[in-house]
């Protein structure tokens, strides 16, 4: 058996691809563009097998599109700012920059070993000043448009990382990165006004070719609700409490109101006699996260001593505070209808507050659970007897006449908090001057360089605050003494626009030239983890829309198509972790079995969007297949020349069998690969090889070298996206010229997919010139047409006239020329 030396072959072709810059692209190509992108990695130190699963799938797809005639941009980079580098630096006593860039160097080496078709000339690293200069520019652009602002507000605070977290980064009450407890802190924070785009983010996601579950998750996070804003006057004051409700039809059932403890109105309306109790209760809620407050089963609260006036019937109702009401949702106040809302009912029962039915349940009189659906109004004055829908219109109209209500759309999403009190991130380009106040750094002064010699112990305050050279500066307006903003930006800001930079990564005049953005963007296919559904994916959509409105882009959605890869589990079926000892090191597997074997096993192990447990025996099986296939192809005698990517023209029954096997493989892989059904593609390769091995008994390679060379050439083309090194090597050994990865994807002949084709012999002036595969019953005219199209027959008809022809149905066509 011919030896398949994967280490030697992979090294050889990596060198060739790098020297020839095979996968570098430009905008002058006459092929249609295709932007294929995988979510870039964090430089944690090593590529794990999960990276391979994501990146190999993306590479299969990129190579397929390239061979189908597209100018494919397939870039890679590193999301290199963030807490992991800073925490690792603290733990190991090494500077974050040194730790990060050493990891990048190692991961680039590992990425090369995969054999991906990346355009390495376009690699971006978000912690490079050349990159974060434009991250800072993005901040200033949002600031200029009123989309970046600073204010004091309650924020999620990780007790271990000692920094603020966005709501999306709090998971089950803990930090999504380290799992430590998250508490609430009142801090001055920078925010991006993502809420300005809430409606467009909600409605436009439906138009995208994304997984349905991802679109639903985004819509749920944005939380669009149609309802009304109702005004309640605070009795004996000029104050008002505004509430948003989707159920204005239940207004007659409001028996109390509840404010969020942090609502500023609390201090303004509370009775002096209740002040002590109210302040005590507010203090107890400050240590709770919003998730804790939403999940708490036992309702707690305090009466403020104030009363509000129900605008529909002028009845006085008590105003309470409770931590089940959140300041960030709606107006931070609710009208409580305990008869028809579960949380309100629990609260009313605990504090012995009235409960009034105002919507009749279908089974009135029976022992029913709380009724919260729509129905017919009862105990509702002049509106009794109306349906909920009718009542909503009429009640809203009546109150609107008095200026006490109006239709409104509300969103659950809140503005994106981007301030981080840590070191390893892009500095926020703002200066504070005693005379001029808050001053943006002039664009000509970008980037604001992150200093390297900084003490980075997590104290709860940004380490940049203690770097005098950084902190102290001059005001760009008046030239007076000033200080810099010391918070750095959430790393999700860096990743919210990185896909734009790949279009023009060397540009030092703008984040990317407009002609290059117009050529490459938006991204045609984006591949990555579903864990970024309400983080990176949502933020990138916001950035794209904001840049569009600023005139920098001519599109509003960054990623037209999106696919999620599944998760690779350990051999024990559990999530991989070093503590469990079930982590798979791809370097070890590549050394032993080869990159192509690892790539093909990852494709073979299951549906791409599901993943599954790593099976060492499965990898061994794939390697055995590649060994056998390599040996089989090596036995073909090479014939020098260009690749003829046409349909095999068989000469006898066994050659027909070979043509059918090959055509069915072409059809199968051409259908499944673009759908990312990689596992069925690899299965088809294995089944086809077994069929080849069986057929060789009746169709010896030595006697039928040309047709075998053609069939195996086409098979190699189909396998090229999955096993780029092995197929490149065998393509060369078969004598074909040029890289296999820039060849045209093979096509199949529909006739050869049918199992009942017959062979019709074609004679010209009494001599056999060709045999045609046709469907039984094909007419003489159709067979004659096929004969004229045959290259073998055309030579004998050139410059001659067909005098007559004779056809024996399904057997022979005889042509006589003048």
N, C-alpha and C positions, 0 to 999 in steps of 0.2 A: 504493500500500500504506500502511495506517495505521501510523504510527510508534510503535514500542514504546520509550519513553524510560525505560530501567530506573532511571537515577539519580533522576529526578523521582518515579517511582512508588514506589520503595523508601523514599525520604525521607518521602513523604506517609504511607505506611502505618506506618512506624516511629513517627511522631508520633501517629497515631491509636491504635495499640496501647498506647503508653506512657500516653497520656492516659486511655484507657478502662480501663487495667489489665486488659486482656482475659484474660491468662493467670495472674492471681493466683488462688489457690485458698483455700478455707477448709473447716473440718470440718463446717459446717452444711449442706452440700449433700446433697440426697436421692439423688444418684447414687452408685453404688458407687465406692470409691476405687481408684486405680491409681497406684502409685509407680514412675515411670520415671526411671532415673538413668544418666548417663554418668560415667565416671571423671573427676574434676575435674583441670584442668591445673596444671602448675607455671608460675609467671609468669616465663617466660624472656625476655620482651620482645616477642615477636611470635607471633601464631598462625601456624603453618605449615600446609601443606595436609593434613598428617596429622591435625591437630586438627579441621580441617573435615570430614575423612572420618569421624572418630569422632562428632563432634557432630551433623553433618547426619543421619547414620543414626539416631541416637537421637531426633532431632527428627521425622523421618519417622514413627517408630513412636509417639511421644507424641501427635502430631496425629491419627494414625489412631485411637488409643484414645479420645481426647477426642471425636471425631466419632461414635464408637460407644457413647456414653452413659456414659463414665467421668469421674469427678472426678480429673483427672490432675495429680499433683505432678511437675513437671519442673524441678528446681533446678540451679543451677550455683554454683561457688565456686572457691577457689584454694588449692592446697597450697603455701603460701608460705614455710615455713621450709626450711632445708637448705643444703648446701655450695655449690651453684652460685651462690647470691646472695652468699655470703661470699667465694668465690674471685673473682667478678666485681668485688666491692667492693674487694678487695685490688689487683686488676689495674688498676682504673680510678680508684682513690682516692676512692671514694664510699661512704657508709654503706650497709650492707646494707638497712636499712629504706627509705631513699630510693630505692635501685635497685629494690627489690621493688615498692613502691607506685606508682612511675612506670610500671613494666611492667604492673601490674594495671590501671591507668587506660587504658593503650593497648590492652590485650587486651580489656577490657570494650567499648571503642569498636569493636574488630574483631568481637567476638562479636555486637554489635548489628547490624552490617552483614549478618551471616548470616541475620538474621530468625528466630532460634529462638524457640520458644514457652516461654521460661524464666519462672519466677516470680522476677523480679529482687529482689523484696522479701525473699527468703529467702537471698540470697547470703552465703556464709561465707568468711572469710579466716583461715587457721589461725594467722597471726602476729599477729592482733588479740588484745590482752589479754582481751577479752570471750570469745574462743574458747579460748585456751590456759589460761585459768583452769580450764576444765572438763577439758582434757587433764591438768592437774596434779591435779585432783580424781580423775580416772580412776586416775592413778598411786597416789594415796593409798588409793583403794578396793581396788586390787589388793594394796597393801602391807598393809592391814588384814586381808586374807584370806590372807596368807602367799604371795601370788602374785608379789610384787615383793621381791627380796632382793639383797644385795650380797655379792660374794665375790671373792677373788683367783683369777684363772684365765688360762690362755693365750688370747690374743685375736688376731684378724686385724688387722694394723696397716698402713694405706696409707702408703707412704713419701712420697707427694706431698701428700695431703690432711692428713697427720699426725693421723689419728684412727682409732678402732676401727671395724671393719665387722662386721656380722652375717655368719654363714656364707653366707646366701643372697645377700649382696652381693659375694661373691668369685666372679669368672667367669674360668675358665681361669688361675687363679693371680694374677689382677690385680684391681684395683678396678673394679667394674662401672660406676662413673661416669667415672673418668679413665683407666683402663687401666694405671695404674702398678703396680709390683711390690707385693705384699702379703707381709709377714713376720709372724712370731709374736712376741708380747710377753706377758709375765706382768704383769697389771695388776689393780687393784681395779676391779670392774665391777658395774654394776647389770644385773640380768636379770629377765625375766618368765618365770614357771614355766609355759610353754606345754605342757611335757611332762605336766602333770597332766591335760590334756585330749587327750592323744595318741590314746587309743583312740576317744573320741567323734569327734574330728576325722577319724579314719580311716574309721570305719564309717558316719557320717552323710552323708558326701559322696555316697555312692551314691544317696541319695534325692532329690538335687537335679537340676533341669532345667538341667544344665551340659553343655558339650561333653565328650565322653567322654575326649578326650586330656587335658583339664584335670583331670578327676577322677583319671585314672591318674597324672598328674604329682604331684598332691598326695599320693596314697597312696604313691607311690614315695619321696617326700621324707620322709614320716612313717615309712615303713619298718617296718611291723608284722611281727614274726616270732614264731611259737610254738615253744617249745623247753623247755629245762631249764637250771637253774643248778646247776652241779656244783662241789663243794668239794674242792680239792686241798690237803693239808697240806704245809707246807714242812718238809722233813726236818730233824730235830734242833732244831726251834724250835716255838713255839706259834702261829706265824703261819699264815695260810691264804690261798690264792689262789682266788677265786671266778671262774668263767668261765660265760658264757652260750653255749649251743650248741644248734643245731637238729638236730644229728646225734649224740645220745648213743649211738646204735647203733654208732658207730665208736670207742668209748672204748678198746677193746683195741688200737687202732692208734695211740694217742697215744705218741709217742716223745720229745717235748720240749714245753716251754711257752715262750710268748713274751709279755713284758710291753711295754707302751708305755714309751718312755724317760722320760716325765714321770709315770709311775705312782709314787705315794709309797712303794709297797712296795719299789721298787728299792733305795732307800737303806737300808731296814730289813733286807733279806735278803742283799745282795751280800757276797761274800767279800772280806776286806781285801786279799788278793793281787790281786783283780780291780778294786779300787776305781778305780785310776788310768785303766785302759782304759775302764771304764764311764763315768766322769765326762767323759772326753775324747769319747766317742761321743755322750753326751747333749748336750754343747756343740755338736757339729756338726749336730744335728737342729733346734736352736732357730731357725735361719735358714730352715727349710723350711716352706712352707704345707702344710696337710693335703692339698690337691689334689696338690702335688708328691709327697708321700709315697705317696699312693694310686696315682699314675701311674708311679712309678719302676720301671723294668724290672729293674735290678740290685738284688738283695736284699743288705742290709748288716745287721750286728748284732754283739753282743758277749755272751759268756757271763758270767753274774753270779757264777759259782762256787757258786751255790745249787742244791739239788735239791728237787723236789716228789715227792709220793707219789701215784701213780695209784690212786684209791679202788676201782677195780674189780678190780685184781690186785696191789696193794701194791708195784708196781715203782717204783724211783726213776728219775726222768727229769730231765734238766738244764733249768734255767730261763735263758732268754736274754732280751735286749732287742733290739728292732728297730723302726725307724720305720714299718714297714708296718702295725703295730698302733697304733691311735689311742685315746687316752684317752677321747674322747667317745662311743665306740661300745661298748655293752655295759659290761663292767667294766674295760676297759683291759688285758685279759689274754685270751689264747686258749690252748686246748689244740691242739697241732699234730698233724694226722693226714696226714703227707706222702703216703701212698699214695692218698689220695682228695681232696686239695685242692691246686690248682695252685700257689698262693703258698707253701704249706707245703713242697711238693715242691722248688720252686726253692731255698728256704732250706736244706732238708735236704741237697740235692746239693752246694750251695756249701760247707757246713760239715761234710760227711761224717757226717751223722746218720742213724740207722737208719730204714728204710722198711719197714713191715709191712702187707701186704694183709690187710684184715679184711672186705671186701665182695667177693664173687665177681662178676666181670664175666660177662655172658652168653656171651662168646666166650673163655673161659679158655684159656690156652695159646697164643693168637695174639699177634702183636705189636700190642697195642692201646695207644691213648692212655690217659692217666690216667682212671680210672673214678670219677666223683663222684656217680653216681646211687644210688638205692636198689636193694637186691638181697637176697641171702642171705648171712648171716654165715659167715665162716671164721676160723680162728685166734682164736676168741673164747670159749674155755673152754666152760662149760656152755651158752652161748648159740649155739654153732656150729649151723648148720642152720636157725635161725629167720630169718624175713623181717625186713627192717629195721623195719617197723611193729610186728611182734610184739616184737622185741628192745627197741625204744624203751620200750614199756610195762613190760616185765619188768626191764630194767636200772634204769629210773627208780624202780620200786617197791622193788627190792632196796636201792638206795642211800638212798632216802627213809627206810627203816626205821632207818638209822644216822644220819640227819640230814645226809647228804652230797649230797643232790640233791632237787630239787623242780621241778615244772612251772612254767614262767614265760613270760609274754609280754614281748617286748622291742621297743623302738622305736628307730629310727635318729635321729629328730628330737631336737634338743637345745634347751635353754632359750634364749629369745630375748634376745640381748645388746643392751641399748638405750642404754648410755652412749656419749656422743660428746664428745670433748675439743675442741669447737668452740663458737663464740659463737652463731650464728644458729639457735637452737632453743629449745624450751620448757625453762626451768630445772627441774631435778628438785627437788621441794619437800621437801628433807630438811635438817635442821640438826644439827651435831655439837657436843656440849657435853662438856667435860672431866669434868663431874660426872654428867650424865644419859646420856651416850653418844649414840646415834643417835636423833634425835627428829623425827617428822614435823611439818611445818608445819601448824598448825591450819587447818581448812577456812575459818574466818572470816577468816584472813589471806591467802587466795588472791584474786587471783593473785600469785605471786612475780614481780614485774615484771622483765623483761629490761632492763638499763640500756642507754642509747643511746650514751653517750660512752665507748667501750671500744676499746683497741688490739687489733686482731683478727689480727695476724700469726700464722700457724700454727707454733707452737713445739713442739707435741707435748703441751702442757698447755693446759687450757681458759683462754681469755683472761679469763674471769670471776674466775679466781684472783687476778688482779692489779688488780681493781677493789675498792679497800678499802671503799667505801661498800656495795657488794653483799656482799663476802666476809664482813666482820665484822658480827655481829648479836648478839642476845641470845637466850638459851634460852627457849622458850615455857613450859617447865616450872618452872625455878628462877629465871629472870631473870638468870642469870649470863652471863659472856662466852661467845660461841659463834661458830662459822663456818658458812657455808652450803656445801652441795654445789655444786660449780662445773661438773660435767658437765651437758650438756644432753641432751634426749631425742632418740633416733632419730626422724626425721620420719615414719617409718611408724607411730609411735604416734599422731600427729595424724590420719592417714588411716584408722586402725583404727576410728574411731567417727564420722567426719564425717557419714555418711549418717543418723545419729540426730539430729544437730543441725538438719538441714534441717526436721525436723518442728516445731521450735519455736525458731528462731534468735535471737529477741530476749529469750529468758527469762534473767533474771539471778539467779533463785533456784535453778534446777536445770538440768542439761544439756538437759532437755526434759521437759515435763509428761507425766505418765503417760497421760492421756486422749488426748493428741495422738500419743504413741508408739503407743498401742493402735490409733488410727485409721489411721495411715499405714504403720506397719511390719508385717512386714518389706518390703524392697524387692521389687517384683514383677518388674521387668526391669532388669538391670544390663548395661551395655555398656562394653567397654574392652579394652585390649591383653592378650594372652596372656602377656606378659612378667612380669605380676604374679601368676602362678599360685602360686608358693611364697613370695611376699612379702606384698603387701597382702591378697590374697584369703584366705590362711591366717591372717594376723594378725587380720583383721576377724572371722573365724569364732571365733577364740579369745576376743576381746574380748566378742563377743555372748554366748557361753556363760558367761563369767565374770560379766557383768552380769546375766544371767538367774539364775545361782545366788545372786547377791547380792540378788535380789528387785526389780531395776530394770526387767527386761524379762520378757515372758511368751512369748518365742519363743527358739529356740536357733540358728537359721540366719539370717544377715543378708540373703542374696540368693537368692530362690527360683529365678529364671531368670537365666542368664548367657549373653551372646553376645560373641564376639570379632570385632573388625573386622580386616581384613587390612592390609597395608602399602602405601602409595603410593610407588612408585619414581620416579626421575627419567625424563625422556624417553629417556635412554640405557639404561634398564632396570636401572640401578644404584641402590643406596640413596642418597637425597638427602644431600648434604653441601655446605657452602659451598666447601670446597677443590676439589670436582669441578665446581663451577659449574653444578650441575643442580637447584638448589633452586627450587621454584615458590612465588612470593609471591602469596598469595590476594588481597591488596589490589589488586595490579596487574590480576589477572584480573577482579575484581569491578568495578573502574573501567571496564574495557573491555567486558566481556560481561554484567555484572550478577550479583547474588547468586543469582538463581534459575537462571541458566544454569550457574553453577558447582555449585550443589546438584544439579541434574539430571544434570550430567555425572558427578559423583562417584557418583551412584546408577547411572548407565548403564555405567560403565567395566568392570564385571565383578562376579562374586559378592562380596557384602559381606565375607565372611569370608576372602577371598583378596587383594583389592586388585589391584595391577598397575601397569604403567608409565603415567605421565602422557602423554597424546597431545594436543598443542595442536589438531590438526585435529578431534579428537573434540569438544572444547569448542566450536569454531566451528560444527560440525554441529548441536549441541544449540541454540546460539543461533539458527541459521537456522530450526530447527523452531519455536522460541518466537515468532520474528518472524511466521512464516506463520500460526501458530495465533492469535496476537493479532489479526492483520488479518482472519482469517476470522470470529472472534467479534464484532469491532467492526461487522461488516455486518448483525448481527441487530438489529432494531428493539427497543429496550427497552420493557417493559411493567411499569409500577409495580405492586408487590404483594409479598406474602410468598412465600417459596419453597415450591412444591408438590413435595415430594420423593416423587412416586409413579411408578408404571410408565407409560411412554408408551403411549397408546391410539391405535394407527394407524388411518387412515381408508382408505388404499389400499395397493397393492402396494409402492410406493416408500417410503411411511411405515413399512411393515412392515420393509423393509430397514434403514431408519434405526434402528428400535427394536431389531432384532436386533444390529446393530453395537454399539449402546450397551450393550445387556444383556450381550453377550459381554465387553465391556471391564469392566463392573461385576463380573462373575463372576471374571475374570482377576485384576484388581487386589485384589479382596477376598480371594482365595485366596493371592496371592503376597506382598502387603505384610506381613501378620502373620508370615510365615515369613522376613521380611527378604530376600526375593528382589527387591530394588529394581531391579536391572538389567532384569528381565523386565517389570516394571511400566512403565518408561520405553519399552521396546521396544513394548509394547502401545499406549501413547499415540501413538507415531509411526505405527504400523500403522493405528490407528483414524482418525487425522487424514487419512491418505492415502485411506482408505475414504470418509470424509466428503467430501473434495475430489472424488472420483470420482462419488459419489452426487449431488452438487449439480447435475450436468448434467441428471439426470432429476427432481430434486426441488429446484427453485429456491427459494432462501431467501425471496425476495419473496412467493411464493405460499403458502409453508408456514412462515411465521415462527414460529408457536407451537410446532410440534413441534421445529423446529430449536432454539428457545430452551430447550425442555425437555431435549433431548438434550445440548446444549452446557452447560447448567447442571449436569447430572449429571456430565459429563466434567470440568468445573471442580472439582467436589467431590472427584473421584478424584485430580486433580492437586494439590489444595491442600496436602497434606503435603510435596510435593516443591518446588513453586513458590509459596510463600505470598503473595508480593507481587503477582505477575501475576494469580493467580487471584482475589485479593481485589479487584483493580481491575476485572477483567472481570465479576465477579459483580455489582459495583455498576453497571457500565455496562449490564448486561442488565436492570436495574431491580429486582433482588432486594433485599430489605431485611435488614439485620443482617449481621454478619460471616460470611463463608463458613466460618470456622474453628470456629464453634460450631453449625454446621448438622448435621443427622443424615446419617450415611453412607448413600448410596443403596443400594437393594435391587434385585434383578433378578427377573424372571419366568421360571421354568424353561421355560415353553412357548415363550418367545421365543428360547430357545437352540437350539431344534430347527429344522433347515433345511427340513423338509417340512410346516410349518404351512399351513393353508388359512384363507380368510376366509369366514365364514358371515354373510350379511346377516340382520338382524333387523327385521321390520316390526311395528308396533303399529297395528291397525285400518287396515291397507293402506298405511301410510306408513313409509318407511325411517327408523329411529331410531338404529341403531348397526351396526357390523360387528365380529364377534368372531373372534379368532384361536384356532383349535382344532386338535387333532390329527385327521387323517383317521380317519373311523369313529366319531367321538364320538356318543354316543346322544342322542336327542331330550331325554331327562330331564336329561342333563348340560348340553346347550346351553341349555335353558330355565332351569336353575339359574344359569348364567353370565349370562344375559340379565337375570334379576332382580337380580343383583349389580351390573350396569352402572349408573353414575350417569346416563348419558344416557337409559336406558330407564326408570329408576326414577321419573322425573318423570311419565311417562305411565301408570304403574301405581298411583301413590299413591291410596288411597281407592277403588280399583276392584278388581273380581274378574275373574280370567281365565276367560272362558266356555269357550274352546277354543283349541287351537293346532294348526298344521299344520307338518310338517317334511319338507323335501326333503333327503335325506341329503347332507351336506357342502356344501349350497348356500344354503338359505334356511330361516328359521324365521318363521312368521307367527302373531302373537298377536292374538286377538280378545277384547275386554273387554265386560262388560255395559254 
